[in-house]
Amino acid sequence: MTADNHNNRKFEEALQLLNDAAREKKEDIQKLVGEKYEHLREAIDTGRERAVEVFEEVDEQVKKNPWPYMGGVALGSLLLGFILGNQNKR
């Protein structure tokens, strides 16, 4: 066996070892990332459920007594118009 063949074989063995190690690490990394995203997905689902509950509560309150909410929207619109109107004068 020549020195070149021996070096090529050693090089190929080293590459194979690197590929095997990378494959193992890839699986570990995918598992860790999957677990992290699972926690994130659970948090988002919980937040979404809570938001739906809040929207339903607000909807019920507005249907029971809409006038304070209409007044709040009118006042907020008036203030926003006043603020934006003053922006153009500067």
C-alpha positions as CSV (number, residue, x, y, z in Angstrom):
1,M,0.0,0.0,0.0
2,T,1.4,3.4,-1.0
3,A,1.6,6.3,1.3
4,D,-1.0,8.2,-0.8
5,N,-3.5,5.4,-0.5
6,H,-2.9,5.1,3.2
7,N,-3.4,8.8,3.7
8,N,-6.5,8.8,1.6
9,R,-7.9,5.9,3.6
10,K,-7.1,7.7,6.9
11,F,-8.7,10.9,5.6
12,E,-11.9,9.0,4.5
13,E,-12.0,7.4,8.0
14,A,-11.7,10.7,9.7
15,L,-14.4,12.2,7.5
16,Q,-16.7,9.2,8.3
17,L,-16.1,9.8,12.0
18,L,-16.9,13.5,11.6
19,N,-20.1,12.6,9.7
20,D,-21.1,10.2,12.4
21,A,-20.5,12.7,15.2
22,A,-22.4,15.4,13.3
23,R,-25.3,13.0,12.8
24,E,-25.5,12.3,16.5
25,K,-25.3,16.0,17.4
26,K,-27.9,16.8,14.8
27,E,-30.4,14.5,16.5
28,D,-29.5,16.0,19.9
29,I,-29.9,19.5,18.6
30,Q,-33.2,18.7,16.9
31,K,-34.5,17.2,20.1
32,L,-33.5,20.2,22.2
33,V,-35.0,22.7,19.7
34,G,-38.2,20.6,19.5
35,E,-38.6,20.7,23.3
36,K,-38.0,24.5,23.4
37,Y,-40.6,25.0,20.6
38,E,-43.0,22.8,22.5
39,H,-42.8,25.1,25.5
40,L,-43.3,28.1,23.2
41,R,-46.3,26.5,21.5
42,E,-47.9,25.8,24.9
43,A,-47.3,29.4,26.0
44,I,-48.9,30.7,22.8
45,D,-51.9,28.4,23.1
46,T,-52.4,29.5,26.7
47,G,-52.1,33.2,25.7
48,R,-54.6,32.6,22.9
49,E,-57.1,30.9,25.2
50,R,-56.8,33.7,27.7
51,A,-57.3,36.3,25.0
52,V,-60.4,34.6,23.8
53,E,-61.8,34.6,27.3
54,V,-61.1,38.3,27.8
55,F,-62.7,39.2,24.4
56,E,-65.8,37.2,25.3
57,E,-66.0,38.9,28.7
58,V,-65.7,42.4,27.1
59,D,-68.2,41.4,24.4
60,E,-70.7,40.5,27.1
61,Q,-70.1,43.7,29.0
62,V,-70.5,45.8,25.9
63,K,-73.8,44.1,25.0
64,K,-75.1,44.7,28.5
65,N,-74.2,48.3,28.7
66,P,-72.8,49.8,25.4
67,W,-73.0,53.5,26.2
68,P,-69.9,53.8,28.4
69,Y,-67.9,52.0,25.7
70,M,-69.3,54.2,22.9
71,G,-68.5,57.3,25.0
72,G,-64.9,56.0,25.6
73,V,-64.4,55.4,21.9
74,A,-65.8,58.9,21.1
75,L,-63.5,60.5,23.7
76,G,-60.5,58.5,22.4
77,S,-61.2,59.5,18.8
78,L,-61.6,63.2,19.8
79,L,-58.2,63.1,21.7
80,L,-56.5,61.3,18.9
81,G,-57.8,63.8,16.3
82,F,-56.7,66.7,18.6
83,I,-53.2,65.3,19.0
84,L,-52.8,64.5,15.3
85,G,-54.2,67.9,14.4
86,N,-51.6,69.7,16.5
87,Q,-48.8,67.6,14.9
88,N,-49.5,69.3,11.5
89,K,-49.2,72.8,13.1
90,R,-45.6,72.3,14.2
